[in-house]
């Protein structure tokens, strides 16, 4: 009994010591914060800030988009205008990007790419042309962070924490710093303050980003924001005008504030998300893990060739049927999305997934690899990508555990260092590293018996062209280097496309600068933008007036060295219409001349593709006025409407055809 009592007293003393130490640690931390508030201009001034408006210029290292994880990284230069209503948790963020985040940086971008986002609490919307659209959850968490960790609120955020405590001093940048730890919204934070001036130096926090496509894959992400360039403002406040962000131990964003206004008047019109959008999305932000299968895709899941099943989406996923099971081509977006894709393929073919091929190192493209590892599935990856994949599967996911965090498994990585053959039967494939300048960390997958090639995410359609000609050039170089016979290509961000579409586009793109005349007319590039229609199409539809069926074929082929396209249109009996068209460029404008078997000759012109639609309008001499409208459909088919004028301004549909490509 005595021993037990002594032990109890000892434990009680130890508990008291811990309590005293905790109290001391909190008291010291509060003293540090009071000193910091004084250094910045005083607690009353800080608490009196109700609004902040600033303009800044900055640079972002686009680590997740870059050619290699170790850098150098693609960069974006931007201008920023932010308005923050601190009292009502409202923000307006206007950004103009002038480099890699621009929309035409690889061509001739003379104006910045601009966008505006308005955030009210957890709802983001983008205003444009007098209307608003919902902007998703990507910016919501980062906006909340800026409200908490912006210099005007940082010290108050720390002071309000229930677990505030001081930690031993540290040295950063050769200077002694006080260290304060606390939690904000259950997120562990670490604040450092200059031991001599008292001013904040940096704030670090670790949290999951379930709504952010690029960061979600990495689980518990540590971010650090460092403040510099302290400036005395007219408000009587010392404020840091340079902010530097790091995430995952890698450089992220740095910007300098060139204009700062404190407590300037606010406009409700500028800061308010429409009530209907707010009501529809408040407390309903969808995490990346909940993105439905096929979201953002170009149509329903389907076979593009016997035994090759593609699920279109924001990132396409494919499955290759083999006798022993299915080989999955890409594991993107999230572990949960990857599992949904696996479930769909297994249900369709009643075979297990026996391998995953991951062809890229871009963060959302590899996010689902964790699920493959958790399921014990071998993962085939480029040898250069093994370091980032090992880092991915080793990343902590404590805050939102996925399957691998719940049930750790060793990864079964199979490095692809050179051309590797996989599988048998008609879907046998070869996995081939690009080893090119921008495709350094990517691979292609070649199906020799099908003359089919998967190109990874190196490039994608972009409006009327491709992103970017350099990437297309590297593809064609690889095809030639590896002596591949390719008829059709498909990729992570586009549907099956004739390979010659790429070669025609490249030839036209490069020949556009060959001579002054070519540059002046723009013929090759304008015609190349129409090259995705090349091939033979089988068309069927109805005459709207009579309801009678109509069938035809149309065949389009490149002519005159890539500066023109010739189209043959042939009705299937009993209909009798036949025509030959030439699409070319005259005086810088697209022109279509149609000669038909009825002796008719009609002229049309067009401005080219616009939002997936190509409209040919008849010339003034054609009576009645007519239009041919080609529309790309999500299924990969083309709808062709022939419109005839009822009067000077209104058109009626003469016939409608839906066309399916039969040969490239």
DRENSEFI-815089 format. One line per 3 residues: their letters; for each residue x, y, z of C-alpha. Coordinates in steps of 0.001 Angstrom, whole numbers. Layout:
BEGIN
a> X:Y:Z  ...
//
This chain:
BEGIN
xxx> 0:0:0  2866:2396:899  4637:1721:-2366
xxx> 1402:2303:-4207  887:5612:-2373  4406:6793:-3118
xxx> 3941:5913:-6749  657:7828:-6795  2316:10897:-5285
xxx> 5087:10636:-7837  2631:10466:-10686  704:13413:-9248
xxx> 3889:15465:-9029  4785:14563:-12585  1320:15613:-13760
xxx> 1635:18943:-11906  5035:19485:-13517  3557:18855:-16952
xxx> 719:21296:-16200  3141:23949:-15007  5322:23443:-18067
xxx> 2329:23721:-20356  1181:26893:-18615  4664:28357:-18857
xxx> 4860:27396:-22523  1529:29102:-23225  2520:32204:-21269
xxx> 5804:32504:-23123  4020:32046:-26448  1468:34751:-25610
xxx> 4345:37073:-24687  5979:36416:-28062  2689:37220:-29822
xxx> 2164:40448:-27866  5684:41515:-28769  5010:40708:-32426
xxx> 1761:42700:-32408  3600:45668:-30935  6299:45390:-33601
xxx> 3663:45399:-36331  1939:48509:-34980  -108:47378:-32031
xxx> -2877:44922:-31258  -5614:47550:-31582  -4511:48430:-35123
xxx> -4425:44763:-36140  -7857:44083:-34682  -9185:47198:-36388
xxx> -8443:45840:-39872  -11718:44871:-41557  -10611:44787:-45188
xxx> -7434:44374:-47213  -6916:45176:-50885  -3635:44658:-52664
xxx> -2067:44386:-56089  987:42215:-56594  3328:40820:-59214
xxx> 4692:37339:-58815  6022:34070:-60102  4774:30543:-59606
xxx> 6936:27471:-60035  4555:25049:-61716  6148:21994:-60154
xxx> 3211:19679:-60863  3283:20574:-64582  7018:20471:-65158
xxx> 9152:18050:-67099  10975:16703:-64059  10321:16711:-60300
xxx> 13760:18098:-59472  13495:21184:-61682  14163:23556:-63235
xxx> 10420:24109:-63326  8032:25710:-65755  7217:29179:-64466
xxx> 4265:31495:-64655  4477:35246:-64185  1291:36808:-62930
xxx> -350:39980:-61756  -2713:39714:-58834  -5486:41918:-57482
xxx> -7138:40689:-54289  -9880:42203:-52163  -10639:40574:-48804
xxx> -13636:41356:-46630  -12290:40024:-43337  -15503:40560:-41393
xxx> -17777:38622:-43782  -15210:36126:-45163  -15544:37276:-48755
xxx> -12812:37537:-51396  -12368:38658:-54952  -9251:37381:-56723
xxx> -8323:38702:-60173  -5278:37154:-61813  -3550:37731:-65135
xxx> -1062:35037:-66211  1668:35877:-68693  3715:32711:-69060
xxx> 3103:28959:-68705  -353:29401:-67153  -1412:31509:-70131
xxx> -3655:30008:-72776  -1452:30635:-75825  2104:30859:-74496
xxx> 3493:28420:-77093  2231:30477:-80045  2158:34266:-79923
xxx> 576:35368:-76679  444:39142:-76696  -2157:39568:-73951
xxx> -2258:37890:-70519  -4769:35178:-69710  -7135:36632:-67119
xxx> -9629:35106:-64726  -11625:36280:-61730  -12939:34281:-58772
xxx> -15327:35446:-56063  -15413:33424:-52831  -18015:33577:-50070
xxx> -17127:31210:-47247  -16822:27784:-48961  -18379:28702:-52329
xxx> -16347:29963:-55292  -17816:31359:-58498  -16365:32914:-61632
xxx> -18011:35977:-63174  -17870:36426:-66945  -20046:38313:-69413
xxx> -22547:39272:-66746  -23132:35742:-65420  -21521:33515:-62789
xxx> -20466:29874:-62939  -19560:27635:-60010  -15775:27382:-59655
xxx> -15385:24191:-57600  -13520:23669:-54362  -9898:24025:-55410
xxx> -9412:27573:-54116  -11613:27286:-51038  -9071:25849:-48602
xxx> -6266:28099:-49787  -8551:31109:-49444  -9348:30094:-45853
xxx> -5621:29809:-45197  -5004:33325:-46395  -7704:34651:-44076
xxx> -6029:32828:-41174  -2366:33357:-42070  -2374:36694:-43872
xxx> -122:39044:-41857  -3099:41113:-40722  -4705:38073:-39005
xxx> -1830:35671:-38349  -1049:36686:-34783  -4712:36736:-33784
xxx> -5174:33254:-35261  -2310:31955:-33126  -3431:33792:-29976
xxx> -6910:32257:-30174  -5634:28649:-30262  -6429:26517:-27215
xxx> -3160:24580:-27485  -827:27556:-27982  2673:26873:-26668
xxx> 6260:27989:-27100  8922:25605:-28395  12700:25954:-28179
xxx> 14210:28712:-30316  15709:27807:-33680  18029:29411:-36209
xxx> 16707:30175:-39691  18597:32202:-42236  21384:32653:-39697
xxx> 19031:34468:-37304  17592:33222:-34004  13815:32731:-34175
xxx> 11233:32125:-31465  8962:29187:-32252  5271:29003:-31383
xxx> 3127:25920:-32011  -674:25805:-32165  -3600:24214:-33984
xxx> -5980:25953:-36370  -9065:24005:-37466  -7288:20851:-36191
xxx> -4338:21656:-38463  -934:21652:-36712  876:24969:-37222
xxx> 4336:26287:-36406  4991:30031:-36309  8484:31528:-36171
xxx> 9231:35101:-35089  12421:37106:-35261  13920:36952:-31744
xxx> 15338:40493:-32128  12543:42424:-33876  9604:40287:-32797
xxx> 8216:40328:-36360  6792:37118:-37908  9201:35233:-40139
xxx> 7244:32173:-41291  4169:30076:-40695  4080:26339:-41527
xxx> 1077:24065:-41459  304:20480:-42420  -3074:19465:-43795
xxx> -4816:17366:-46427  -6223:19058:-49542  -9190:16877:-50492
xxx> -10598:19462:-52932  -7395:20243:-54798  -6562:17941:-57708
xxx> -2798:18437:-57606  -2262:18356:-53840  -4840:15708:-52887
xxx> -2546:12910:-54047  88:13805:-51452  -2054:13389:-48343
xxx> -721:15445:-45417  929:18383:-47192  3257:20720:-45338
xxx> 3206:24327:-46566  5424:27181:-45446  4754:30881:-45998
xxx> 7697:33200:-45330  7318:36981:-44971  9863:39539:-46139
xxx> 10219:43163:-47245  8551:44787:-44222  7117:48211:-44993
xxx> 5515:50887:-42807  2068:51643:-44205  63:54909:-43829
xxx> -2298:53045:-41489  591:52893:-39010  1116:49193:-39613
xxx> 4326:47388:-40552  3367:44906:-43256  5419:42353:-45248
xxx> 5115:43073:-48945  6873:39915:-50150  5379:36459:-49566
xxx> 7127:33203:-50429  5321:29845:-50420  6819:26358:-50319
xxx> 4764:23168:-50475  5999:19610:-50009  9473:21038:-49506
xxx> 9429:22444:-53057  9236:26053:-54273  5722:27185:-55094
xxx> 4780:30885:-55330  6460:34192:-54608  4897:37597:-55055
xxx> 5567:41222:-54175  2780:43600:-53196  3062:46855:-55126
xxx> -111:48499:-53818  -1774:47977:-50434  -4981:49510:-49093
xxx> -6290:48883:-45576  -9985:49290:-44744  -10853:50706:-48152
xxx> -14580:50798:-49083  -16021:47491:-50282  -18485:46867:-53088
xxx> -21099:44167:-52524  -21398:43738:-56294  -17700:42787:-56492
xxx> -17723:40447:-53495  -21018:38559:-53585  -21623:35120:-55057
xxx> -25165:34926:-56477  -27642:33515:-53959  -28662:30563:-56145
xxx> -25057:29393:-56606  -24312:29866:-52921  -27395:27904:-51853
xxx> -26623:25086:-54288  -23018:24589:-53093  -22659:25857:-49520
xxx> -21401:22962:-47336  -21481:20757:-50456  -17931:21063:-51762
xxx> -17115:17792:-53520  -13747:16203:-52708  -11532:14851:-55458
xxx> -12119:11338:-54105  -15835:11644:-54943  -15422:12598:-58613
xxx> -17711:10191:-60517  -16274:7826:-63077  -16179:9459:-66491
xxx> -16525:13016:-65179  -15310:15533:-67753  -15125:12888:-70474
xxx> -16123:12989:-74131  -18726:10230:-73954  -19568:6826:-72570
xxx> -17008:4111:-71901  -16457:1965:-74997  -14032:-276:-76851
xxx> -11871:1588:-79336  -10627:-1740:-80698  -11451:-5329:-79763
xxx> -10077:-5845:-76254  -9165:-2199:-75592  -11700:-508:-73327
xxx> -11489:3252:-72727  -13251:5219:-70001  -13180:8883:-71085
xxx> -12838:11465:-68345  -10834:14468:-67270  -8026:11919:-67424
xxx> -8793:8956:-69675  -8272:5416:-68401  -7897:2361:-70640
xxx> -7923:-1388:-70006  -6265:-3970:-72221  -7784:-7446:-72171
xxx> -5307:-10292:-71832  -5956:-14022:-71265  -4872:-13811:-67598
xxx> -6651:-10561:-66826  -6726:-6820:-67485  -3817:-4409:-67787
xxx> -4820:-916:-66744  -3418:2000:-68690  -3073:4934:-66239
xxx> -4259:5245:-62633  -5181:8938:-62401  -7027:11488:-60309
xxx> -7276:9668:-56949  -7110:6162:-55438  -10906:6138:-55238
xxx> -11340:7122:-58911  -8848:4463:-59942  -10779:1865:-57942
xxx> -14040:2866:-59622  -12410:2418:-63014  -11078:-1004:-61992
xxx> -14521:-2062:-60762  -16144:-1039:-64055  -13636:-2975:-66157
xxx> -13702:-6078:-63942  -17505:-6110:-64077  -17485:-5809:-67871
xxx> -14893:-8496:-68595  -15133:-10683:-65487  -11335:-10691:-65186
xxx> -9011:-9286:-62524  -6641:-6364:-62999  -3180:-7932:-63202
xxx> -1054:-4878:-63978  -1050:-1089:-64153  1001:970:-66604
xxx> 1622:4571:-65538  3168:6608:-68351  3759:10028:-66796
xxx> 5018:11734:-63648  2439:14521:-63468  779:14544:-60047
xxx> -2889:13891:-60887  -1841:11342:-63499  -134:9147:-60896
xxx> -2457:9756:-57934  -4206:6390:-58246  -958:4414:-58187
xxx> -1388:4243:-54403  -4530:2162:-54953  -2723:-250:-57260
xxx> 1:-692:-54649  -2591:-1220:-51905  -4200:-3947:-54016
xxx> -855:-5668:-54605  -961:-5017:-58363  2368:-4695:-60230
xxx> 2994:-1183:-61555  5008:-637:-64746  6676:2785:-64731
xxx> 9476:4646:-66458  12777:4165:-64660  13168:7942:-64222
xxx> 9823:8119:-62418  10552:5581:-59686  11795:8254:-57214
xxx> 8601:10311:-57403  6418:7189:-57296  8228:5908:-54207
xxx> 7758:9312:-52614  4059:9202:-53509  3396:5782:-51985
xxx> 5442:6758:-48921  3545:10026:-48330  1660:10269:-45037
xxx> -2139:10135:-45289  -3022:10342:-41592  -5645:13066:-41783
xxx> -7690:11361:-44526  -6412:7758:-44728  -6769:5965:-48070
xxx> -6579:2191:-48513  -2772:2147:-48587  -2599:4181:-45366
xxx> -5053:1822:-43697  -3351:-1346:-44949  285:-650:-45897
xxx> 1724:-2804:-48682  5157:-2847:-50323  5135:-1506:-53865
xxx> 5792:-3861:-56762  7348:-1436:-59257  8651:-2765:-62554
xxx> 10967:-249:-64151  10802:354:-67898  14263:1418:-69019
xxx> 13913:407:-72650  11304:-933:-75046  9356:-3617:-73177
xxx> 6886:-6152:-74599  3769:-7039:-72594  893:-9361:-73308
xxx> -111:-11698:-76107  -2894:-11997:-78708  -4032:-9047:-80811
xxx> -3748:-6699:-77828  -66:-7424:-77269  1699:-4148:-76565
xxx> 5085:-2536:-76284  5848:99:-73663  8411:2580:-75000
xxx> 10103:5552:-73258  9932:8797:-75210  13421:9958:-74136
xxx> 12721:13339:-75773  13202:16905:-74544  9760:17534:-73059
xxx> 8714:13883:-72971  11670:12913:-70816  9411:11437:-68071
xxx> 6746:9866:-70295  6164:6669:-72263  4063:5551:-75202
xxx> 2240:2229:-75497  2208:643:-78961  -180:-2059:-80170
xxx> 1619:-3382:-83270  -1135:-5717:-84539  -3668:-2895:-84366
xxx> -1324:-127:-85574  -2611:1766:-82565  -522:4062:-80350
xxx> -1247:5535:-76916  657:8829:-76556  348:9497:-72784
xxx> -425:13119:-71845  2348:14747:-73860  -157:16704:-75951
xxx> -3868:17280:-76443  -6224:19130:-78800  -6423:22816:-78062
xxx> -9227:24686:-79766  -8562:24426:-83468  -5017:23122:-83053
xxx> -2843:21098:-80710  -952:21757:-77471  1793:22133:-78669
xxx> 3561:21601:-82026  6808:20808:-80188  5084:17939:-78391
xxx> 3646:16618:-81663  7118:16847:-83171  8533:14708:-80348
xxx> 5826:12111:-80949  6599:11826:-84652  10324:11680:-83869
xxx> 9708:8778:-81493  7541:6938:-84024  10295:7260:-86621
xxx> 13081:6354:-84176  11281:3199:-83056  10148:2282:-86603
xxx> 6486:2070:-85634  3626:1666:-88081  854:3843:-86707
xxx> -2611:4354:-88100  -4483:5693:-85061  -3400:7495:-81897
xxx> -5175:8160:-78610  -4105:9814:-75397  -4934:10710:-71841
xxx> -6744:13844:-73009  -8171:13011:-76432  -10128:10361:-78311
xxx> -8804:8057:-81056  -7574:10210:-83916  -5957:9388:-87269
xxx> -2195:9658:-86898  -1986:11543:-90156  -3982:14343:-88529
xxx> -865:15064:-86487  1565:14760:-89371  -600:16976:-91597
xxx> -878:19561:-88855  2876:19583:-88275  3634:19855:-91975
xxx> 1203:22739:-92297  2486:24419:-89133  6101:24374:-90242
xxx> 5384:25218:-93887  3381:28273:-92797  6669:30015:-92117
xxx> 8484:28721:-95187  7773:31658:-97495  6447:35208:-97133
xxx> 3443:34201:-99265  2623:31276:-96965  2854:33503:-93929
xxx> 651:36139:-95559  -2133:33770:-96577  -2005:31549:-93521
xxx> -3284:28739:-95754  -1442:25770:-94243  -2341:26566:-90652
xxx> -5987:27348:-91446  -6425:24163:-93441  -4509:22160:-90848
xxx> -7084:23214:-88247  -9663:21262:-90304  -7509:18147:-90625
xxx> -9363:16332:-87831  -12104:15712:-90412  -9802:13815:-92788
xxx> -10890:10275:-93551  -14047:8488:-94660  -17320:8896:-92791
xxx> -20567:6935:-92906  -23547:9238:-92430  -27222:8668:-91719
xxx> -30157:10882:-90853  -33559:12137:-91968  -35191:14839:-94006
xxx> -36995:16885:-91304  -39852:17877:-93608  -40736:14369:-94835
xxx> -39190:12214:-92133  -37633:9991:-94808  -34233:8437:-94068
xxx> -31065:9531:-95790  -27656:7839:-95952  -24419:8948:-97510
xxx> -20668:8744:-97322  -18249:11632:-97201  -14538:11367:-97789
xxx> -12056:14145:-97052  -8405:14064:-98082  -5507:16487:-98001
xxx> -4494:18061:-101317  -2072:20556:-102835  698:19872:-100353
xxx> -1475:20365:-97318  -2911:23735:-98436  -6336:22357:-99417
xxx> -8840:19613:-98640  -10972:17783:-101209  -14304:16359:-100066
xxx> -16453:13809:-101913  -20124:13505:-100883  -22124:10568:-102240
xxx> -25709:9756:-101308  -26683:6103:-100953  -29554:5019:-103234
xxx> -32390:5769:-103620  -31128:9338:-103035  -29116:10678:-105955
xxx> -27082:13672:-104750  -23321:13644:-105407  -20841:16513:-105013
xxx> -17164:17393:-104938  -15921:20206:-102713  -12587:21988:-102409
xxx> -11734:23659:-99122  -8948:26192:-99537  -7788:29654:-98487
xxx> -8257:32740:-100647  -7052:36158:-99498  -6679:34859:-95968
xxx> -10227:33433:-95732  -11440:29822:-95766  -13464:29112:-98915
xxx> -15500:26061:-99970  -16455:25573:-103621  -19118:22900:-104235
xxx> -19787:21334:-107637  -22695:18866:-107719  -24146:16393:-110209
xxx> -27085:18698:-110856  -24840:21244:-112495  -24795:23543:-109508
xxx> -21741:25519:-108395  -21923:27204:-104983  -19376:29160:-102968
xxx> -19172:29279:-99153  -16776:30780:-96664  -16018:30167:-92991
xxx> -14134:31471:-89968  -13052:27927:-89065  -13785:25954:-85918
xxx> -15398:27854:-83072  -16434:26090:-79857  -16510:22735:-81653
xxx> -18552:24004:-84607  -17491:24677:-88216  -19988:26802:-90164
xxx> -19828:27329:-93925  -21963:30316:-95031  -23009:30796:-98642
xxx> -21626:33660:-100685  -23940:36574:-101593  -24628:35151:-105061
xxx> -26094:31885:-103739  -29908:31885:-103610  -31498:30924:-101362
xxx> -28837:31570:-98710  -27501:28355:-97167  -25228:27053:-94434
xxx> -23428:23773:-93760  -22771:23307:-90026  -20337:20634:-88783
xxx> -20550:19967:-85045  -18240:17725:-83000  -20278:15477:-80700
xxx> -18995:14008:-77390  -19147:10490:-78841  -16494:11354:-81439
xxx> -19054:11550:-84234  -19847:14570:-86399  -23256:16086:-86983
xxx> -23745:17873:-90310  -26751:20168:-90803  -27707:21713:-94127
xxx> -29638:24926:-93456  -31680:26854:-96028  -32879:30433:-95566
xxx> -36640:30900:-95115  -36216:34664:-95305  -33358:37088:-94961
xxx> -32381:36087:-91411  -34054:32774:-90472  -32866:29321:-91566
xxx> -34664:25962:-91609  -32957:22565:-91505  -32911:20940:-94955
xxx> -31358:17712:-93728  -29384:16417:-90757  -26703:13736:-90811
xxx> -24778:12040:-88030  -21446:10780:-89349  -19195:8064:-87937
xxx> -15598:7769:-89099  -14977:4439:-90825  -11420:4883:-92107
x> -8653:7353:-91337
//
